[in-house]
Amino acid sequence: MNYQIKALIVEDNRDDAELLVLELERANYEVVYQQIETSEAMVEALDTQEWDVILTDYSMPLFTANKALELVKQRQLDIPFIVVSGSISEETAIDLMISGAHDYLLKQNLTRLVPAITRELREAQIRSEHKQALERVKFLAFYDELTNLPNRYAFLNTLQNYIQDDHIFTVIFLDIDQYRKIKYGFGHNKSEQLLIEVGKRLQETLRPGNYLARIGKDEFAILLKNFNHVSEAEKIGNEVHQVLDPPFELEGFLIYASITIGIVHSSMDFQEAEEFLRAAEIANYTAKEQGLQYPTVVYNRSMQTEASNRLQIETDLRKAISNEELQLFYQPIFSLNPYKIVGFEALIRWKHPERGWISPDEFIPLAEQTGLIIPLGDWILEAACQQLTIWQSQLADYLPLSLAVNLSGVQLNEPELVPKIIHKYQSLNLHQLKLKLEITESTLMNNTQTIISSLEAFRAAGIQISLDDFGTGYSSLSYLHGLPIDTVKIDRSFVSRIQKNERNLGILQAIITLAHTLDLDIVAEGIETAAQRDKLRSLGCNYGQGYLFSTPMPASQVKDWLQKITRELSLSLVPIIPNNSIFSLKAL
């Protein structure tokens, strides 16, 4: 096999040049060469072409090897440079090697020409690969491999220089909403393509002096220089929203990448770049909580206090989960006609060692945002299943009963959740005790295609599904017929307004009528007065729960409560228990 080699031959004698070529061809090299003999010709050859090797005579009338070597060094070219001379002293040859030549030969003895070139080409390749590796390491130290944008380290370095030089600047922090769902829904490749395209669109918004970086998985930061007022940065934030609003078309799929933005101005006077970036991220988190159409929030110092409190609660919640400081309370669910107890709903409660009882409305959203909902949800399901096992013998006289457990939308995204719950439930071998899983209307509407198969698998295993908080989301009544559910739970907000106007009454009647048509059970939440109970009964509502019947109670009180309520019902008394619950809001 012939190997092509491009040789630049610096030689004033054509015969000597052809001898060099002939020697290479004998070694199966296919030689492409150019013979030159002046400085001008070499400059043009080096600047217009790439060469594998340079072979040069030591001294010529118009040129020398030393001058040729200098031209190569000026251009910082790493090309094997071999001197082939008719007469050269060893001292001169050594001086050339010290200056940068790679080898020297005598014209009357070319037997070393091919071995020398082969060796130098191999070593040049090694040097080239080493240089590329170093450049790659340097690139990865400061740039994001996927988008080729500066990375977090580079951004913080640049920002720190701005701080030290007393520049006026603004930091914009943005991330893609629900990126995890996009990744699961469209796959790893398309989610990465989305990040690349987002980076390209963001670059379109940059003005001279602005600096864009990808600083996290789906997080980007922009450094705006010489922005005297936050309002100017807010305008940029709105521009960014508008640029990213149109869907991204990726291999025939349309993907939307809505974002939230946090902004912090240099007037905050932090001393470290990390502080500015953290402040912008805190403002971004606040923007998410507000849920505006174009959420952009400017940082203020009160947000730091809120973030610190949130972090402390998160830390304490982690400890509470690991130390089993949490507790399940159980709120009864009644049949309204006839009156009887049919089951309970498990509600999580947390008594903080210092702060006392903390509302689920405070710590459950935090658990969902931080991913703690996964271990917390596992604990709730495990505790509920253990309680079902205890009740099977302890409450034998009061069966059948059901136990409802709430599932978060975050949990439903976990691929192992469905088989894990089904296996656990079936291993209990329960009789006349049913497990029900409750999901919110908004969770189902946001993830319809991805979770319907999970709900169908639950139902096939004998686990019933309740659609919780119905009426607070945005589903239509006609949509109910296609959902794999057994029960619709009417949100407490409808129940509380039941006697305020006819429109609310009409909506309730429509929900109840449709549910019956679809052979679905109806549970009304938050019943607090006898009037509400009676109206719901007259409308045909099957079941109810609320403080009128009972507050949530710990498992240790359930049996005694059942004994008491059974006696009252046997005397045809309707129990009304005062509103003395720890919380009026349920956990999940």
C-alpha positions in Angstrom: 0.0 0.0 0.0 1.3 3.4 -0.9 1.2 6.2 1.7 0.9 9.7 0.4 3.3 12.3 1.8 3.4 16.0 1.0 7.0 17.2 1.0 8.3 20.8 0.7 11.8 20.5 -0.6 14.0 23.5 -0.1 16.8 22.8 -2.7 18.4 24.7 -5.6 19.6 21.5 -7.3 16.7 19.7 -9.2 18.7 16.4 -9.4 19.2 16.4 -5.6 15.5 17.0 -5.1 14.5 14.2 -7.4 16.9 11.8 -5.6 15.1 12.6 -2.3 11.7 11.8 -4.0 13.0 8.6 -5.6 14.3 7.4 -2.2 10.8 7.9 -0.7 9.1 6.3 -3.6 11.2 3.2 -3.1 9.8 2.9 0.4 6.2 2.9 -1.1 5.5 6.6 -0.4 3.4 8.4 -2.9 5.2 11.7 -2.9 3.5 15.0 -3.7 6.2 17.7 -3.5 7.2 21.2 -4.3 10.7 22.4 -4.8 11.6 25.9 -3.8 14.8 27.8 -3.3 13.9 31.3 -2.1 12.5 32.9 1.1 9.5 34.4 -0.9 8.6 31.0 -2.4 8.8 29.3 1.1 6.5 32.0 2.6 3.9 31.4 -0.1 4.2 27.6 0.2 3.8 27.7 4.0 0.9 30.1 3.9 -1.1 28.4 1.2 -0.6 24.7 1.8 -0.1 22.1 4.5 3.0 19.9 4.5 3.9 16.6 6.1 7.7 17.2 6.0 10.2 19.8 5.1 13.5 18.6 3.5 16.1 21.4 3.1 19.6 21.8 1.9 21.8 23.6 4.5 23.1 26.4 2.3 22.0 27.8 -1.1 22.9 30.9 -3.0 19.5 32.6 -2.2 18.4 30.8 0.9 19.6 28.9 4.0 18.3 26.2 6.3 18.5 28.6 9.2 16.2 31.1 7.5 13.8 28.4 6.4 13.6 27.1 10.0 12.9 30.6 11.2 10.0 31.0 8.9 8.5 27.7 10.2 9.0 28.8 13.8 7.4 32.2 13.1 4.2 30.4 12.1 4.3 28.0 15.0 4.1 25.1 12.7 5.0 21.6 14.0 6.3 20.0 10.8 9.2 17.6 10.7 12.2 19.7 9.6 15.1 17.6 8.2 18.3 19.1 6.9 19.9 17.1 3.9 23.3 18.6 3.1 26.3 17.7 1.0 28.7 18.8 3.6 27.7 19.9 7.1 29.8 19.7 10.3 28.5 17.9 13.3 28.8 21.1 15.3 26.6 23.0 12.8 24.1 20.1 12.7 23.8 20.2 16.5 23.2 24.0 16.4 20.4 23.4 13.9 18.9 20.7 16.2 19.0 23.0 19.1 17.3 25.7 17.1 14.4 23.3 16.2 15.5 21.0 13.4 14.4 17.4 13.9 17.3 15.6 12.1 20.1 16.0 9.5 21.5 13.7 6.8 24.2 13.8 4.2 23.3 13.7 0.6 25.8 11.0 -0.2 24.2 8.7 2.4 20.3 8.7 2.1 19.8 5.3 3.8 18.5 7.1 6.9 16.1 9.3 5.0 13.0 7.0 5.1 13.5 5.8 8.7 14.1 9.4 9.8 10.9 10.7 8.1 8.8 7.7 9.3 10.0 8.3 12.8 9.4 12.1 12.7 5.9 11.7 11.1 5.0 9.3 13.9 6.3 11.6 16.6 4.6 14.6 15.0 1.3 12.7 15.1 1.8 12.0 18.8 2.6 15.7 19.4 -0.5 16.7 17.5 -2.7 14.3 19.4 -1.3 15.5 22.7 -1.9 19.1 21.7 -5.4 18.4 20.7 -6.0 16.6 24.0 -4.7 19.6 25.9 -6.8 22.0 23.9 -9.8 19.7 24.5 -9.2 19.7 28.3 -8.8 23.5 28.2 -12.0 23.9 26.2 -14.0 21.6 28.6 -12.7 23.6 31.5 -14.4 26.8 30.2 -17.0 25.7 27.7 -20.1 23.5 27.7 -19.5 20.5 25.4 -23.1 20.3 24.2 -23.9 23.9 23.3 -20.3 25.2 22.9 -21.3 28.1 25.2 -19.2 29.2 28.1 -19.9 27.1 31.2 -20.6 27.9 34.8 -16.9 28.2 35.7 -16.3 30.7 32.9 -19.4 32.7 33.7 -18.4 33.0 37.4 -14.9 34.1 36.4 -16.2 36.7 34.1 -18.7 37.9 36.6 -16.0 38.1 39.3 -13.9 40.3 37.0 -16.9 42.6 36.6 -17.3 42.9 40.3 -13.6 43.6 40.9 -13.6 46.3 38.1 -16.7 48.0 39.6 -18.8 47.5 36.5 -22.5 48.2 36.5 -24.2 45.0 35.4 -27.2 42.7 35.7 -27.4 38.9 35.9 -30.3 37.1 34.3 -30.8 33.5 35.3 -33.3 31.3 33.4 -34.3 27.7 33.1 -36.7 25.6 31.1 -39.9 24.7 32.8 -40.7 21.0 33.1 -37.5 20.0 31.3 -37.5 16.7 33.1 -40.9 15.9 31.5 -39.7 17.0 28.1 -36.7 14.6 28.5 -38.9 11.7 29.5 -41.6 12.5 26.9 -39.3 13.1 23.9 -36.2 11.2 24.8 -32.6 12.1 25.6 -31.5 13.1 22.1 -34.3 15.5 21.4 -34.0 17.1 24.8 -30.3 17.7 24.1 -31.2 19.1 20.7 -33.7 21.4 22.4 -30.9 22.8 24.7 -28.7 23.4 21.7 -31.5 25.3 19.9 -32.4 27.3 23.0 -28.7 28.4 23.3 -28.8 29.5 19.6 -32.0 31.6 20.1 -30.6 33.1 23.3 -27.5 34.2 21.3 -29.8 36.1 19.0 -30.9 38.3 22.0 -27.3 39.3 22.9 -26.1 42.8 22.4 -22.4 43.9 22.3 -20.8 43.3 25.7 -23.4 40.7 26.9 -22.2 37.3 28.0 -24.2 34.1 27.7 -23.4 30.8 29.4 -25.0 27.4 30.0 -24.5 26.9 33.8 -26.6 23.8 34.5 -28.6 21.0 32.9 -31.4 23.2 31.6 -30.1 26.5 33.1 -28.6 29.5 31.3 -27.3 32.8 32.6 -26.8 36.1 30.8 -24.5 38.9 32.0 -25.6 42.3 30.9 -23.0 45.1 31.1 -23.6 48.8 31.7 -27.3 48.4 32.6 -28.0 51.2 35.0 -31.6 50.3 35.8 -33.3 47.0 36.4 -36.1 48.0 34.2 -33.8 47.8 31.2 -32.9 44.2 32.1 -36.6 43.4 32.5 -37.1 44.5 28.9 -34.3 42.1 27.9 -36.1 39.4 29.9 -39.3 40.0 28.0 -37.4 39.8 24.8 -36.0 36.4 25.8 -39.5 35.2 26.6 -40.7 36.3 23.1 -37.7 34.7 21.4 -38.2 31.3 23.1 -42.0 31.4 22.9 -42.4 29.8 19.4 -42.1 26.0 19.4 -39.0 24.3 18.4 -39.3 21.9 15.5 -37.0 18.9 16.1 -37.2 16.0 13.6 -40.9 16.6 13.0 -41.8 17.2 16.6 -43.0 20.5 18.0 -41.5 21.2 21.5 -42.3 24.2 23.6 -39.7 25.5 26.0 -41.4 28.0 28.4 -39.0 29.6 30.8 -38.8 31.5 34.1 -36.4 34.3 34.7 -34.7 35.7 37.7 -32.8 39.0 37.7 -30.4 40.6 40.1 -28.7 44.0 39.6 -25.2 44.9 40.7 -26.6 47.5 43.1 -27.2 44.5 45.5 -23.5 45.0 46.1 -22.5 41.4 46.7 -18.8 40.7 46.8 -18.7 37.2 45.2 -19.9 36.1 41.8 -21.6 33.0 43.4 -23.8 35.4 45.6 -25.1 37.2 42.5 -25.8 33.9 40.7 -27.5 32.5 43.8 -29.6 35.6 44.1 -30.7 35.4 40.5 -31.6 31.8 41.0 -33.7 32.6 44.1 -35.6 35.2 42.0 -36.1 32.6 39.3 -37.6 30.2 41.9 -39.9 33.0 43.1 -41.0 33.5 39.5 -42.0 29.9 39.2 -44.1 30.2 42.3 -46.0 33.2 40.9 -47.0 31.3 37.8 -47.3 34.3 35.5 -47.6 34.0 31.7 -44.1 35.6 31.3 -42.7 35.1 34.8 -39.8 37.5 35.4 -38.9 38.5 38.9 -36.2 40.9 40.2 -34.4 39.8 43.3 -34.8 41.6 46.6 -33.3 40.7 50.0 -36.5 39.4 51.5 -36.3 36.5 49.0 -33.0 35.4 50.7 -34.8 35.1 54.0 -37.6 33.1 52.5 -35.1 30.9 50.6 -33.1 30.3 53.9 -36.3 29.3 55.7 -37.3 27.0 52.8 -33.8 25.4 52.9 -34.1 24.9 56.6 -37.5 23.2 56.2 -36.1 21.1 53.4 -33.2 20.0 55.7 -35.6 19.3 58.6 -38.0 17.4 56.3 -35.1 15.1 55.1 -34.4 14.4 58.8 -38.0 13.8 59.5 -38.3 11.3 56.7 -35.2 9.4 57.7 -36.0 9.5 61.5 -39.7 8.6 60.9 -41.0 11.7 62.6 -43.9 11.9 60.3 -47.3 10.5 61.0 -50.4 9.4 59.1 -53.8 10.7 60.2 -57.0 9.2 58.9 -60.2 11.1 58.0 -63.4 9.0 57.7 -65.4 8.9 54.5 -69.2 8.4 54.9 -71.9 7.1 52.7 -74.6 9.8 52.8 -77.5 7.5 52.0 -77.6 5.4 54.0 -75.3 6.8 56.7 -72.4 4.5 57.3 -68.6 4.6 57.4 -67.1 3.3 54.2 -63.4 4.2 54.5 -60.7 6.6 55.4 -58.3 8.9 53.6 -54.7 8.8 54.8 -53.3 12.3 55.4 -49.7 13.1 56.2 -48.9 15.1 59.4 -45.6 16.6 60.6 -44.9 17.8 64.1 -41.7 19.7 64.0 -39.7 19.4 67.2 -39.3 23.2 67.4 -42.0 24.7 65.2 -44.8 22.4 66.1 -47.3 21.2 63.6 -46.4 22.3 60.0 -49.1 22.4 57.4 -48.9 20.0 54.5 -49.7 23.0 52.4 -46.2 24.3 53.3 -44.0 21.2 53.1 -45.7 19.1 50.3 -45.0 21.6 47.5 -41.4 21.9 48.7 -41.1 18.1 48.7 -42.3 18.0 45.1 -39.9 20.7 44.0 -36.9 19.1 45.7 -37.7 15.5 44.8 -38.2 14.6 48.5 -41.7 13.6 47.5 -40.3 10.3 46.2 -39.0 9.0 49.6 -41.9 10.7 51.4 -44.4 9.1 49.1 -42.7 5.7 49.6 -43.0 6.1 53.3 -46.7 7.1 53.1 -47.6 4.1 50.9 -45.6 1.7 53.2 -47.2 3.1 56.3 -50.7 2.9 54.7 -50.2 -0.7 53.7 -49.0 -1.6 57.2 -52.1 0.0 58.6 -54.3 -2.0 56.2 -52.7 -5.2 57.5 -53.4 -4.2 61.1 -57.0 -3.2 60.3 -57.7 -6.5 58.7 -57.7 -8.2 62.1 -58.3 -5.2 64.4 -61.4 -3.8 62.5 -62.9 -7.1 61.4 -66.3 -6.1 62.8 -66.4 -2.9 60.7 -65.4 -4.2 57.3 -65.6 -3.7 54.3 -63.5 -0.4 54.3 -61.3 1.4 51.9 -58.2 3.5 52.5 -57.4 6.3 50.1 -53.7 7.5 49.6 -52.7 10.5 47.6 -50.2 10.3 44.8 -48.2 13.3 43.5 -47.6 13.9 39.9 -43.9 13.8 40.6 -44.3 10.2 41.9 -46.2 9.2 38.8 -43.2 10.1 36.6 -41.1 7.4 38.4 -40.9 4.4 36.1 -40.8 1.8 39.0 -43.7 3.2 40.9 -46.5 1.2 39.3 -45.1 -2.3 39.7 -43.8 -1.5 43.2 -47.2 -0.4 44.5 -49.0 -3.3 42.7 -46.6 -5.9 44.1 -46.9 -4.5 47.6 -50.7 -4.4 47.6 -51.1 -7.9 46.2 -48.6 -9.3 48.7 -50.9 -8.1 51.6 -53.6 -10.6 50.6 -56.3 -8.3 52.0 -60.0 -9.2 52.4 -62.7 -6.6 52.4 -60.1 -3.8 52.5 -59.5 -1.8 49.4 -56.6 0.5 48.5 -57.6 3.6 46.6 -55.1 6.0 45.0 -56.0 9.7 44.6 -54.5 11.9 41.9 -55.4 15.6 41.4 -57.3 16.8 38.3 -54.4 19.1 37.4 -51.9 16.2 37.5 -54.0 14.1 35.2 -54.7 16.9 32.8 -51.0 17.8 32.6 -49.8 14.3 32.0 -52.7 12.5 30.4 -50.9 10.3 27.9 -48.0 9.4 30.1 -50.0 8.3 33.2 -53.3 6.8 31.8 -51.5 3.5 31.2 -50.3 3.5 34.8 -53.8 4.1 36.1 -55.2 1.3 34.0 -52.5 -1.0 35.4 -53.5 -0.1 38.9 -57.2 -0.8 38.2 -56.4 -4.1 36.6 -54.6 -5.0 39.9 -57.8 -4.2 41.9 -56.6 -0.7 43.1 -59.2 1.9 42.6 -58.5 5.5 41.3 -60.0 8.7 42.5 -59.9 12.0 40.7 -59.2 14.5 43.5 -60.0 18.2 43.8 -62.3 18.0 40.8 -63.4 21.4 39.6 -60.1 23.2 40.4 -58.4 22.3 37.2 -59.5 22.8 33.6 -60.9 19.5 32.4 -64.4 19.5 30.9 -67.2 17.2 32.2 -67.3 15.4 28.9 -63.7 14.4 29.4 -64.5 12.2 32.3 -65.8 9.3 30.2 -62.4 8.5 28.8 -60.5 8.4 32.1 -59.6 5.2 33.9 -61.1 6.3 37.3 -63.6 5.0 39.7 -64.4 8.0 41.8 -64.7 11.8 41.4 -64.0 13.9 44.5 -65.7 17.3 44.4 -63.3 20.0 45.7 -64.2 21.7 49.0 -64.4 25.1 47.3 -67.6 24.0 45.6 -69.1 22.6 48.8 -68.4 25.8 50.7 -70.3 27.8 48.1 -73.2 25.4 47.8 -75.8 27.7 49.2 -74.4 31.0 47.9 -75.8 31.0 44.3 -77.7 28.9 41.9 -74.8 28.7 39.5 -72.7 26.7 41.9 -75.6 24.4 42.6 -76.1 23.9 38.9 -72.4 22.9 38.4 -72.6 20.4 41.3 -75.8 18.9 39.9 -74.1 18.5 36.4 -71.1 16.8 37.9 -73.1 14.4 40.0 -75.5 13.6 37.2 -72.7 12.9 34.8 -70.8 10.8 37.3 -73.8 8.6 37.9 -74.3 8.3 34.1 -70.6 7.1 33.8 -71.1 4.7 36.8 -68.6 6.8 38.9 -68.8 7.3 42.6 -69.0 10.9 43.9 -67.3 12.1 47.1 -67.8 15.6 48.4 -64.9 17.0 50.4 -65.0 19.6 53.1 -68.5 19.1 54.4 -68.7 21.3 57.5 -72.5 21.9 58.1 -75.6 19.8 58.2 -77.1 22.1 55.5 -74.3 21.2 53.1 -74.7 17.6 53.9 -78.4 17.6 53.3 -78.1 19.5 50.0 -75.5 17.1 48.7 -77.7 14.2 49.7 -80.6 15.7 47.8 -78.5 16.2 44.7 -77.6 12.5 44.7 -74.0 12.7 46.0 -72.9 9.2 47.3 -70.3 10.0 49.8 -68.8 12.8 51.9 -66.0 13.7 54.2 -65.3 16.7 56.3 -65.3 18.1 59.9 -69.1 17.6 60.2 -68.3 13.9 60.4 -64.9 13.8 61.9 -61.5 15.5 62.0 -58.5 13.4 60.9 -57.3 11.2 63.7 -54.2 9.1 64.4 -54.5 5.3 63.9 -54.6 4.7 67.6 -57.9 6.4 67.8 -59.7 4.8 64.9 -61.1 1.7 66.6 -62.6 3.7 69.5 -64.0 6.2 67.1 -65.6 3.4 65.1 -67.2 1.9 68.2 -68.6 5.3 69.2 -69.9 6.2 65.7 -71.4 2.8 65.2 -73.4 3.2 68.4 -74.6 6.7 67.3 -75.6 5.5 63.9 -77.5 2.6 65.4 -79.5 5.2 67.3 -80.1 7.1 64.0 -78.0 10.0 65.2 -76.0 12.0 62.7 -72.6 12.8 64.2 -71.4 16.3 64.2 -67.9 16.8 65.5 -66.6 20.3 66.2 -63.9 21.6 63.9 -60.9 20.9 66.2 -58.6 19.3 63.6 -55.0 20.2 63.4 -55.3 21.4 59.8 -58.2 22.1 57.5 -56.0 21.2 54.5 -55.1 17.7 53.5 -51.6 16.6 52.7 -51.4 15.5 49.2 
